[in-house]
């Protein structure tokens, strides 16, 4: 078993946060059995299909588009969106959606994903809210922020967050500092006054650190490079409030 070093060292410029940012996937929510086949099937049923295009044809094109874009996203930290994929499929096959693109995306989401809250999330959000801590979400997702918000509403936690940022809405994804900068400006705070929690070392921990935000790694799946500098590691959300309490005041 690999043990990650737990570094909860606070220096002069790592003060108690005045606001808290969270990653989404693997941090606040999980999904199991993602099934794009069910998603495309559900969307196809909401379209007029004058050419009689089959689900297999739709799936083939969708898979080729995803395969062509995933590697490029990683290389340049840009996001190819689910809305763009649905639009490409509709235009390529002459499908006529009977609902808005936003609603089509939601239909795809609901059919293809089974979402659940990660253990301890509701409790820690409630505790942070009781402390008067402003909170928001910054997510790498091909789905629009409005879609993420609808799911968070279903999970009962949307009300904790001032806003939800999805890379799909900006075209820029973590670890690019630009997406963190947008969040900081919306909070009205400098980077040194905000903490960010996430599970992905590359996107979340390195990304937040490069943006000047103190990173908290939640159950990271990889070792954290020394170049990240000061950070904290937690294995359960119940540890977060105590971690914040141990930091010197701003």
N, C-alpha and C positions, 0 to 999 in steps of 0.2 A: 504494500500500500504506500502511495506517495503522500508525504505530509508537507503541506504548504506552511511556510513560516507565517506566523500570526504577528504582524507588526502593528501595534496600536500606539506608536510613539507620536507625541504631539510636540511640535516645536513652535517657535514664536508666531509663525504665520499660519499655523493650523489651529484656528480657534473654533469654539462651539459654533455650529452652523446657525444661520438666520433663516435658511430655507433648505429644503431637501428635494433632490431630483432622483427619480427611479427609472431604471430600465423597465421593460414590460415582460417580454418572453423569458422564461426561466428565472425571473425575479419576482414578479407579482402573479403571473398566470402561467400555466402549462397547457399544452394541448396534446392529445393522443390520437393516433390513427388518422393523421391528415390524409384526406382522400380527394385529390383534385378531380378524379373521375366523377364522384358524386356532386362536386361543385359545378362542374361544366354541365352535367346532366340536368341539374336543377335550373341553371341559367338557360339552357337550350329550351326547356319547357316553357319559359316565359317569353320566347321569341316567336315571331312568325318566321316560318322556314320554307319559303316558296321553292327552293331548289332541293328540298328533301335531304339536306346534309345530315350525315350520320354522326353519332357521338364519337365513333372511332376516328372520323376525319377531324373533328374538333380537337380531340385529345392529341392526335398526332401533331397538328400544328402547334397547339399549346405547349407540348413537351419540347418541340424544336425551338420555340421562342425562349422558353426558360433556359434550356441548355446553352443557347447562344448568348444569354445576358448575365448569367450567374457569375461566371469567371470575370467578366468585365466589371461588374459591381464591386467585386473584391479588390480589383486592381486600382480602381479610381474613386472608390467611395461614393458612387452615384447610384441612385435607386431606379430600377425599372418597375413600374407600378402594375398592380393588378388591374386597374382601370384601363391602362394602355393595352394589356393583354386581352381583356374582354373586347375592347374596341377593335383590335386587330382581327380577332376571330370573327366578330360580327361583320366587319367590312369585307374580309376575305371570302366569306361564304354567302354574303347577301342576306344575312339574318336581320330581322327587324325587331329590335327589342320593344316590348310593350311597357317598359318602365324605364326610369332614369338610370344612368350609369351608376349613380350612388346606390340605388336600390338593387341593381343587378349584382353589384359587389357584395352587398349584404346577403343576398340570396346565396351567392357562392360561399361566403364565409359560413353561414349557418348550416349549409349542407355538407361542407368539407371538414369542419373542425369540431372537436369536442373539447371544450375549454373548462378548466377548473382553477380555483385559487390555490396558490401555494400555501402550505401550512404556516400559520402564524401571521399572514399578511393582514387580515382584517384587524387583528389585535394590535399590531404595531402601528398601523395607520391611525387607529383610534387613540393610541397613546400619544402619538406625535401631534395629532389634532388637539388633544387636551393640553399640550405644551404650547399651543398657539403657533405651531410650525407650518409655514406655507409649504405646500408640496405640489409637484408636477411630474409628468411622465415624459421621457424622451426615448422613443422607440425606433429601432430599425425595423421597418415593415413595408411590404409592398402594398399593404392595405391602407386606405386613407384614415386620417385621424378620426373622422366622424364614425367610421366603422369600429375602430378601437374603442371609442367612447360608448358606442351602443353596447358592446360586450361588457365593458366595465360597469355600465349601468345594470346589466343583467346580473353581474356578479356582486352588485351591491356596494361598490367602492368608488364609483365615479365622483361622488360628492366630496371626496377627500382632496381632490386635485384642482388647482386653479386652472390648469390647462393640460392638454394631451398633445404632444408633438409626435407626428409620424414622419419618417424620412420620405414617405410617399408624397407628402404635400409639398416638400421643398426640393426633392430630387437629390439631396445631399444626405449621406448616411454617416453614422459614427464609424470610425473614430475622427472624421473631419471635425476640427474645432468649430467650424461655422455653425453646425447644428446646435452645439452647446452654447455658442454665443447668442443665438436667437433665444434660447431658454433663459439665459441670464438677463438679457434685455427685457424680456417679458416679466421676469421677476423684479426687475429694477435693482439688481444687486451685482456687486463685483464678484469675480470668480472665487476670491479668497473667503467669501462669506457664505459659500454654498458647498454642500456635500452631494455626491452622486453615488448611488448603490446599483450594482449590476453584477451579473454572473459571468459575463464574457470578458476575458482578460484583454483581448485585442480591441474590441469595440468599446467596452465600458471603462475598464480600469486604465488602460493606456490612453484611451481617448479623453477621459475626464482629466487625467494627469496632465496631458499635453495642453488642455484648455485652462489649466491653472486651478482646477476644482479638486478638492480632496476626495479620493476614491475609496469606497467601501466595497470590498469584494464579497459577494454573497455566494458561498459554496463554489468557488472558482474551480473549473475543470482542468486548468493548466497552472503551472508555477508562474508566479508574478515576477517579471524581470526586475533586477536591481535598479535599472534605469528609471523605473516608475517613481522611485523616491518614496516619500512618506505615504502610507496608506494603512488601511485596516482590513482585516479578514474576519468575517463572521460565518458561523455554520448554521445559525438559526436566527430568525427575526427577533426572538426574545432577547437577544444580546444587544440589539441596536440602541435601545433607550439608555442602557447603562453605559454604552460606549460614548454616546453624546454627553451624558452627565459627567464623564471623566475628563472631557476636554475643557481647557481653560476658557473663561468667558471672552467674548469678542471685545 
